[in-house]
């Protein structure tokens, strides 16, 4: 009954969904492309046997690269379908296809409507499916179960806040979680919270994001930028969210020395122009990465309005603040920064990546700050050319490298569980 009510409400909400798509398309016209796919209507199916991995948006798609490579190697007779929900995630998927070859395919996952989910499975007929991190879609999971398609939640995470929200809808979410054939959780705390929702014996495998290798060409690009900027201190604010940029710009003006270059990289590309306007309104000399103009001695802010260059930004920066952590948004991923050897500051709100953050704080790869002003003050102290700041920064950088290396291996553990627990690919599987 709960799923029936949920489905009815979702159908009734479709006009609002269309309005939201149209609204987002004002800044990203790509939202109006492939609309049929969002309702389970696709062009021709790729030939041969298929596995399926749902990776939502940019972060999940990039994080999944080690698992994608491992699946392609483990199942050489199969293609791998990547599904997304956002144009930016799809764009990253296209990059992976160009990099990893024609056995990769991509599409939008349809909205969680019974008929759309049914059309998705009828069209692609995957032999098993993998959902990344937090993707719990009741109708999708029920449709897979009805067709005997094994389904796993991998790199699974569930914050205490999300658990509290899900508890209100336990009659809907509980059966979906219980229907999963495998759950590979990031941490013991994630596994415990998923068990409270009804998961059967979730396994702790670690975070696959630690297995992501930063692209060598992007690291080299960052080093080239570093050489051009010489010894100027560079403070990166990475994946910032709405409301944070204004706080950081104000803090920069009040607390940071004039030689500190603020490298500001908003999380969402549709906000690049908005943030540029905010910088200009404060009278701060700035450059946009998209312009091709490199910062000069008078530039206070460099706006990182590009896609796919975060590793270059981390390689360039002396210190990074992880966005989404100054506001109660849960924080973004600090693992990529650590993999690039970049020390980080985090704000008070890090519940999306609680364990990774606590581990980074414990080993000295990260420091916590209370707000934007405290972040600017900490950055100024650490970036000061004289005194103990440089020594502390070097220690943080070494700790970041060691932290990253110590947490690798989740991909291999997850892959073994997939091979053990999900139905092995069969010679007579559909699509052969």
TAZI-V422958 format. One record per backbone hydrogen bond with DSSP energy under -0.5 kcal/mol. CO is the residue of the C=O (numbers start at 1). NH is the residue of the N-H. If there is no record, write none. Layout:
# TAZI-V422958
co:CO nh:NH
co:CO nh:NH
This chain:
# TAZI-V422958
co:1 nh:5
co:2 nh:6
co:3 nh:7
co:4 nh:8
co:5 nh:9
co:6 nh:10
co:7 nh:11
co:8 nh:12
co:9 nh:13
co:11 nh:14
co:13 nh:16
co:13 nh:17
co:14 nh:18
co:15 nh:19
co:16 nh:20
co:17 nh:21
co:18 nh:22
co:19 nh:23
co:20 nh:24
co:21 nh:25
co:22 nh:26
co:23 nh:26
co:24 nh:27
co:24 nh:28
co:28 nh:31
co:29 nh:32
co:30 nh:33
co:34 nh:37
co:34 nh:38
co:35 nh:38
co:36 nh:39
co:36 nh:41
co:37 nh:40
co:38 nh:111
co:40 nh:42
co:49 nh:79
co:50 nh:127
co:51 nh:81
co:52 nh:130
co:53 nh:55
co:53 nh:83
co:54 nh:132
co:55 nh:57
co:56 nh:85
co:56 nh:86
co:57 nh:61
co:58 nh:62
co:59 nh:63
co:60 nh:64
co:62 nh:65
co:63 nh:66
co:64 nh:68
co:65 nh:69
co:66 nh:70
co:67 nh:71
co:68 nh:72
co:69 nh:73
co:70 nh:74
co:71 nh:75
co:75 nh:78
co:77 nh:49
co:79 nh:51
co:80 nh:82
co:80 nh:105
co:81 nh:53
co:82 nh:107
co:83 nh:55
co:83 nh:56
co:84 nh:109
co:86 nh:90
co:87 nh:91
co:88 nh:92
co:89 nh:93
co:90 nh:94
co:91 nh:95
co:92 nh:96
co:93 nh:97
co:94 nh:98
co:95 nh:99
co:96 nh:100
co:97 nh:101
co:101 nh:104
co:103 nh:80
co:105 nh:82
co:107 nh:84
co:111 nh:113
co:113 nh:117
co:114 nh:118
co:115 nh:119
co:116 nh:120
co:117 nh:121
co:118 nh:122
co:119 nh:123
co:120 nh:124
co:121 nh:125
co:127 nh:150
co:128 nh:52
co:129 nh:152
co:130 nh:54
co:131 nh:154
co:132 nh:134
co:132 nh:135
co:133 nh:157
co:134 nh:136
co:135 nh:137
co:136 nh:138
co:137 nh:141
co:138 nh:142
co:139 nh:143
co:140 nh:144
co:141 nh:145
co:142 nh:146
co:143 nh:147
co:144 nh:149
co:145 nh:148
co:148 nh:150
co:150 nh:129
co:151 nh:181
co:151 nh:182
co:152 nh:131
co:152 nh:154
co:153 nh:184
co:154 nh:133
co:156 nh:186
co:159 nh:163
co:160 nh:164
co:161 nh:165
co:162 nh:166
co:163 nh:167
co:164 nh:168
co:165 nh:168
co:166 nh:169
co:167 nh:170
co:169 nh:172
co:169 nh:173
co:170 nh:174
co:172 nh:176
co:173 nh:177
co:174 nh:178
co:175 nh:179
co:176 nh:180
co:177 nh:180
co:182 nh:153
co:183 nh:185
co:183 nh:203
co:184 nh:155
co:184 nh:156
co:185 nh:205
co:185 nh:206
co:187 nh:191
co:188 nh:192
co:189 nh:193
co:190 nh:194
co:191 nh:195
co:192 nh:196
co:193 nh:197
co:194 nh:197
co:194 nh:199
co:195 nh:198
co:199 nh:201
co:203 nh:185
co:203 nh:205
co:206 nh:208
co:207 nh:210
co:208 nh:211
co:209 nh:212
co:212 nh:214
co:215 nh:219
co:216 nh:220
co:217 nh:221
co:218 nh:222
co:219 nh:223
co:220 nh:224
co:221 nh:225
co:222 nh:226
co:223 nh:227
co:224 nh:228
co:225 nh:229
co:226 nh:230
co:229 nh:232
co:233 nh:261
co:234 nh:236
co:234 nh:318
co:234 nh:319
co:235 nh:263
co:236 nh:238
co:236 nh:321
co:237 nh:265
co:238 nh:323
co:240 nh:267
co:241 nh:244
co:241 nh:245
co:243 nh:247
co:244 nh:248
co:245 nh:249
co:246 nh:250
co:247 nh:251
co:248 nh:252
co:249 nh:253
co:250 nh:254
co:251 nh:255
co:251 nh:256
co:252 nh:256
co:257 nh:260
co:260 nh:262
co:261 nh:235
co:261 nh:263
co:262 nh:264
co:262 nh:302
co:263 nh:237
co:263 nh:265
co:264 nh:266
co:264 nh:304
co:265 nh:239
co:265 nh:240
co:267 nh:269
co:268 nh:271
co:269 nh:272
co:271 nh:275
co:272 nh:276
co:273 nh:277
co:274 nh:278
co:275 nh:279
co:276 nh:280
co:277 nh:281
co:278 nh:282
co:279 nh:282
co:279 nh:284
co:280 nh:283
co:285 nh:300
co:285 nh:301
co:287 nh:303
co:288 nh:291
co:288 nh:292
co:288 nh:293
co:289 nh:292
co:296 nh:299
co:300 nh:262
co:301 nh:287
co:301 nh:303
co:302 nh:264
co:302 nh:304
co:303 nh:289
co:303 nh:305
co:304 nh:306
co:309 nh:313
co:310 nh:314
co:311 nh:315
co:312 nh:316
co:313 nh:317
co:319 nh:236
co:320 nh:345
co:321 nh:238
co:321 nh:323
co:322 nh:325
co:323 nh:332
co:324 nh:329
co:324 nh:331
co:325 nh:349
co:327 nh:329
co:327 nh:330
co:330 nh:352
co:330 nh:353
co:334 nh:338
co:335 nh:339
co:336 nh:340
co:337 nh:342
co:338 nh:341
co:341 nh:343
co:343 nh:320
co:344 nh:367
co:345 nh:322
co:346 nh:369
co:348 nh:350
co:350 nh:353
co:351 nh:354
co:353 nh:357
co:354 nh:358
co:355 nh:359
co:356 nh:360
co:357 nh:361
co:358 nh:362
co:359 nh:363
co:360 nh:364
co:360 nh:365
co:360 nh:366
co:361 nh:364
co:365 nh:344
co:367 nh:346
co:371 nh:375
co:372 nh:376
co:373 nh:377
co:374 nh:378
co:375 nh:379
co:376 nh:380
co:377 nh:381
co:378 nh:382
co:379 nh:383
co:380 nh:384
co:386 nh:389
co:388 nh:392
co:389 nh:393
co:390 nh:394
co:391 nh:395
co:392 nh:396
co:393 nh:397
co:394 nh:398
co:395 nh:399
co:396 nh:400
co:397 nh:401
co:398 nh:402
co:399 nh:403
co:400 nh:404
co:401 nh:405
co:402 nh:406
co:403 nh:407
co:404 nh:407
co:405 nh:408
co:409 nh:413
co:410 nh:414
co:411 nh:415
co:412 nh:416
co:413 nh:417
co:414 nh:418
co:415 nh:419
co:416 nh:420
co:417 nh:421
co:418 nh:422
co:426 nh:429
co:429 nh:432
co:431 nh:48
